């Protein structure tokens, strides 16, 4: 049953060493928040071990059994031991803001105790020597790595299918994909298989699964969080960040992950910036007086876009009623398909960065992209065109077209900044996806708008905006997300705007496919 998981029986068999929680009614992990878990731990209503065990039980029940979400690539055999260590030292609760927070990490984050595979059979067993910088910071804050999540292989695409983990299912509609490439994290957090999670975002890949799974996904300003120890795609476009069920939890993870890293030159841009208290920005009236640019070019006009447009119109009404001024932005420069075609630089940068990454993994089965392609151990239908195209470039970053693309990216970044200035905007607003996530079997998620943040490096947050009409396969409907994009280093302001929208709407709903254990699914 657990063909690609660390054996759960080994994990479950570990003896209880920490003090048990007081015998009271079951703590509901479903839709739990970081603040709620901390309160329950402080009150003795639950032990850290019990919390971790409950998530492991839910993984066993819903990931490869039940709805078979295939969201989890491997569970951490050390997770229970780490939870027991917390139970023996409860003083950590006051000292560590993420004490006993069980996280699922996308399987392109280096972890010292678990292989990092990018979801590829070609890298099965590849064991990094140490944690990624961001993972180390999460652990310093007290978080527990519960599991590694399945993903679109090598983070290359939007449907979250991989040769090692298979196809991730959307817990709201098991016939559809969960978005991507961080779809395993998205499905796991949405189905309450972990308290929170992390993803990577080169174009859409944090915010696409957030949109498709009724979650909050934050892509920060490039350089706010280190990329050291993250399997790369593009030095120009990559960013990493949290995927959570609430804005407050996203703020908590961002607080822990952000920081300057001497091994990542991009983080030098944050030097001299005092650390923000992101939680202080979470005010329910934050939308009052805000100016939000509604980017018309990022809304669809075809029949397949109707459901997203309906939900977005309702969301825009909420923003206006909460006190925001909506400013129409009629500007063809934002057209996403053209930006992707003319400016995206992934194929030019991938080979050199990926080969450098592989060279640093002591036991990597293959030491370069050419070896992976020759092995044939990857999802060919989803990846072969991209991988062979990247390998065919002798030196992609020396090509004239690459330099021309960088020039256009710089011009577009300046143009977006000028729009902010001219209209005195706090954020841009648009749907992350113009259409619903595609059915399983399709290999491309069309009509996504994440490229605006991917090219500019500006921060963007996606929050639940609502659901499509219910259907036989989607009893609640399919989730739809609203993206807010801000100026560089405006994460506090963005989190505040998102929080105010979240509190005004409370649209997040858990999926029917993963009910509380012991209950009957509808």
Rosetta blueprint (number, residue, H / E / L):
1 X L
2 X L
3 X L
4 X L
5 X L
6 X L
7 X L
8 X H
9 X H
10 X H
11 X H
12 X H
13 X L
14 X L
15 X L
16 X L
17 X L
18 X L
19 X L
20 X L
21 X L
22 X L
23 X L
24 X L
25 X L
26 X L
27 X L
28 X L
29 X L
30 X L
31 X L
32 X L
33 X L
34 X H
35 X H
36 X H
37 X H
38 X H
39 X H
40 X H
41 X H
42 X H
43 X H
44 X L
45 X L
46 X L
47 X L
48 X H
49 X H
50 X H
51 X H
52 X H
53 X H
54 X H
55 X H
56 X H
57 X H
58 X H
59 X H
60 X H
61 X H
62 X H
63 X L
64 X L
65 X L
66 X L
67 X L
68 X L
69 X L
70 X L
71 X L
72 X E
73 X E
74 X E
75 X E
76 X L
77 X L
78 X L
79 X H
80 X H
81 X H
82 X H
83 X H
84 X H
85 X H
86 X H
87 X H
88 X H
89 X L
90 X L
91 X L
92 X H
93 X H
94 X H
95 X H
96 X L
97 X L
98 X L
99 X L
100 X L
101 X L
102 X E
103 X E
104 X E
105 X E
106 X E
107 X L
108 X L
109 X E
110 X L
111 X L
112 X L
113 X L
114 X L
115 X L
116 X L
117 X L
118 X L
119 X L
120 X L
121 X H
122 X H
123 X H
124 X L
125 X L
126 X L
127 X L
128 X L
129 X L
130 X L
131 X L
132 X L
133 X H
134 X H
135 X H
136 X H
137 X H
138 X H
139 X H
140 X H
141 X L
142 X L
143 X L
144 X E
145 X E
146 X E
147 X E
148 X E
149 X E
150 X L
151 X L
152 X L
153 X H
154 X H
155 X H
156 X L
157 X L
158 X L
159 X L
160 X L
161 X E
162 X E
163 X L
164 X L
165 X L
166 X E
167 X E
168 X L
169 X L
170 X E
171 X L
172 X L
173 X E
174 X L
175 X L
176 X E
177 X L
178 X L
179 X L
180 X L
181 X L
182 X L
183 X H
184 X H
185 X H
186 X H
187 X H
188 X H
189 X H
190 X H
191 X L
192 X L
193 X L
194 X L
195 X L
196 X E
197 X E
198 X E
199 X E
200 X E
201 X L
202 X L
203 X L
204 X L
205 X L
206 X L
207 X H
208 X H
209 X H
210 X H
211 X H
212 X H
213 X L
214 X L
215 X L
216 X E
217 X E
218 X E
219 X E
220 X L
221 X L
222 X L
223 X L
224 X L
225 X L
226 X L
227 X L
228 X L
229 X L
230 X E
231 X L
232 X L
233 X L
234 X L
235 X L
236 X L
237 X L
238 X L
239 X L
240 X E
241 X E
242 X E
243 X E
244 X E
245 X L
246 X L
247 X H
248 X H
249 X H
250 X H
251 X H
252 X H
253 X H
254 X H
255 X H
256 X H
257 X H
258 X L
259 X L
260 X L
261 X L
262 X L
263 X L
264 X L
265 X H
266 X H
267 X H
268 X H
269 X H
270 X H
271 X L
272 X L
273 X L
274 X L
275 X L
276 X L
277 X L
278 X H
279 X H
280 X H
281 X H
282 X L
283 X L
284 X L
285 X L
286 X L
287 X L
288 X L
289 X L
290 X L
291 X E
292 X E
293 X E
294 X E
295 X E
296 X H
297 X H
298 X H
299 X L
300 X L
301 X L
302 X L
303 X H
304 X H
305 X H
306 X H
307 X H
308 X H
309 X H
310 X H
311 X H
312 X H
313 X H
314 X H
315 X H
316 X H
317 X H
318 X H
319 X H
320 X H
321 X H
322 X L
323 X L
324 X L
325 X E
326 X E
327 X E
328 X E
329 X E
330 X L
331 X L
332 X H
333 X H
334 X H
335 X L
336 X H
337 X H
338 X H
339 X H
340 X H
341 X H
342 X H
343 X H
344 X L
345 X L
346 X H
347 X H
348 X H
349 X H
350 X H
351 X H
352 X H
353 X H
354 X H
355 X H
356 X H
357 X H
358 X H
359 X H
360 X L
361 X L
362 X L
363 X L
364 X L
365 X L
366 X L
367 X L
368 X L
369 X H
370 X H
371 X H
372 X H
373 X H
374 X H
375 X H
376 X L
377 X L
378 X L
379 X L
380 X H
381 X H
382 X H
383 X H
384 X H
385 X H
386 X H
387 X H
388 X H
389 X H
390 X H
391 X H
392 X H
393 X L
394 X L
395 X L
396 X H
397 X H
398 X H
399 X L
400 X H
401 X H
402 X H
403 X H
404 X H
405 X H
406 X H
407 X H
408 X H
409 X H
410 X H
411 X H
412 X H
413 X H
414 X H
415 X H
416 X H
417 X H
418 X H
419 X H
420 X H
421 X H
422 X H
423 X H
424 X L
425 X L
426 X L
427 X E
428 X E
429 X E
430 X E
431 X E
432 X L
433 X E
434 X L
435 X L
436 X L
437 X L
438 X L
439 X E
440 X L
441 X L
442 X L
443 X L
444 X L
445 X L
446 X L
447 X L
448 X E
449 X L
450 X L
451 X H
452 X H
453 X H
454 X H
455 X H
456 X H
457 X L
458 X L
459 X L
460 X E
461 X E
462 X E
463 X E
464 X E
465 X E
466 X E
467 X E
468 X L
469 X L
470 X L
471 X L
472 X L
473 X L
474 X L
475 X L
476 X L
477 X L
478 X L
479 X E
480 X E
481 X E
482 X E
483 X E
484 X E
485 X E
486 X L
487 X L
488 X L
489 X L
490 X L
491 X H
492 X H
493 X H
494 X H
495 X H
496 X H
497 X H
498 X H
499 X H
500 X H
501 X H
502 X H
503 X H
504 X H
505 X H
506 X L
507 X L
508 X L
509 X L
510 X L
511 X L
512 X H
513 X H
514 X H
515 X L
516 X L
517 X L
518 X L
519 X L
520 X L
521 X L
522 X L
